[in-house]
Each structure stands twice: as structure tokens, then as C-alpha cells.
Amino acid sequence: MAITSALVLFAVIWFMVLFIVLPIRLTTQDDSGDVVPGTPRSAPTNPALKRKARIVTLVTLPLWGITCAIIMTGTITVDDFDLFHRFGPEGGAAQTTKDGE
């Protein structure tokens, strides 16, 4: 796995975990009873983004490490998802090209 692939994988996992963690312990302005004029009632009063970013990073690191280990050892490969045998040179578009000639 190239370094760029590893960084992209980390970013994807990080944002997936972020969207899971964001609504946890969220207090809206409507819940607290202090709605600022011009803002929606569902706006958070204190989103605590630094704390949530730390939590997300701590959860992402082991998930990313496990995912990288699975990819690098070849435990799960792209061939495992090829249910209809279309990924190889014999399947898919390559097969229609041979038939058309």
C-alpha cells in the first residue's frame, strides 16, 4: 500500500467515525432554552469539537491499523468481492471485445 493510499484510507475512516461521534451528547439551543436570534433552534450550544476530534482520532487509529494490516497481508483482496468474475482480463468488457472480433 502506498503512503497516499494509507493517508486517504485514514481520512475516510476518520470522517466516518466523526459523523458517528458528532451527535453524541449534543445539546441544542432548544434543549437549553437559550435560542440566539437568527439561528435555528437545533443549533448546538457547545459542540466541543476539539474534544470530539481527539476522540475520533483515538478511535480511528486502531481501526486504520487493523484495516491496513488486512490489506497488506492479503487476508481480504479484491478477488474476494468478485462474485461474478468480472474483474479479471477474461471477464466484463474484455470478453465482449473478443466476441466482437
RAMORA-V999600 format. One record per residue. N is the residue number from 1. SS is DSSP state (@ for helix, = for strand, . for the rest). NEAR is the number of other ideal C-beta (glycine too) atoms within 10 Angstrom. Layout:
BEGIN
n->N ss->SS near->NEAR
n->N ss->SS near->NEAR
END
This chain:
BEGIN
n->1 ss->. near->10
n->2 ss->. near->7
n->3 ss->@ near->7
n->4 ss->@ near->8
n->5 ss->@ near->11
n->6 ss->@ near->15
n->7 ss->@ near->11
n->8 ss->@ near->11
n->9 ss->@ near->16
n->10 ss->@ near->18
n->11 ss->@ near->12
n->12 ss->@ near->13
n->13 ss->@ near->18
n->14 ss->@ near->17
n->15 ss->@ near->12
n->16 ss->@ near->13
n->17 ss->@ near->19
n->18 ss->@ near->17
n->19 ss->@ near->9
n->20 ss->@ near->11
n->21 ss->@ near->15
n->22 ss->. near->14
n->23 ss->. near->8
n->24 ss->. near->9
n->25 ss->. near->10
n->26 ss->. near->14
n->27 ss->. near->12
n->28 ss->= near->13
n->29 ss->@ near->16
n->30 ss->@ near->13
n->31 ss->@ near->12
n->32 ss->@ near->11
n->33 ss->. near->7
n->34 ss->. near->8
n->35 ss->. near->15
n->36 ss->. near->10
n->37 ss->. near->4
n->38 ss->. near->6
n->39 ss->. near->9
n->40 ss->. near->10
n->41 ss->. near->10
n->42 ss->. near->11
n->43 ss->. near->13
n->44 ss->= near->15
n->45 ss->. near->16
n->46 ss->. near->10
n->47 ss->. near->12
n->48 ss->. near->15
n->49 ss->@ near->12
n->50 ss->@ near->8
n->51 ss->@ near->12
n->52 ss->@ near->17
n->53 ss->@ near->13
n->54 ss->@ near->11
n->55 ss->@ near->15
n->56 ss->@ near->21
n->57 ss->@ near->14
n->58 ss->@ near->10
n->59 ss->@ near->16
n->60 ss->@ near->20
n->61 ss->@ near->13
n->62 ss->@ near->9
n->63 ss->@ near->15
n->64 ss->@ near->20
n->65 ss->@ near->11
n->66 ss->@ near->11
n->67 ss->@ near->18
n->68 ss->@ near->15
n->69 ss->@ near->10
n->70 ss->@ near->12
n->71 ss->@ near->15
n->72 ss->@ near->10
n->73 ss->@ near->9
n->74 ss->. near->9
n->75 ss->. near->9
n->76 ss->. near->11
n->77 ss->. near->11
n->78 ss->@ near->7
n->79 ss->@ near->10
n->80 ss->@ near->9
n->81 ss->@ near->8
n->82 ss->. near->12
n->83 ss->. near->7
n->84 ss->. near->7
n->85 ss->. near->11
n->86 ss->. near->12
n->87 ss->. near->13
n->88 ss->. near->11
n->89 ss->. near->8
n->90 ss->. near->10
n->91 ss->. near->13
n->92 ss->. near->13
n->93 ss->@ near->8
n->94 ss->@ near->11
n->95 ss->@ near->14
n->96 ss->@ near->10
n->97 ss->@ near->9
n->98 ss->@ near->8
n->99 ss->@ near->6
n->100 ss->@ near->6
n->101 ss->. near->5
END
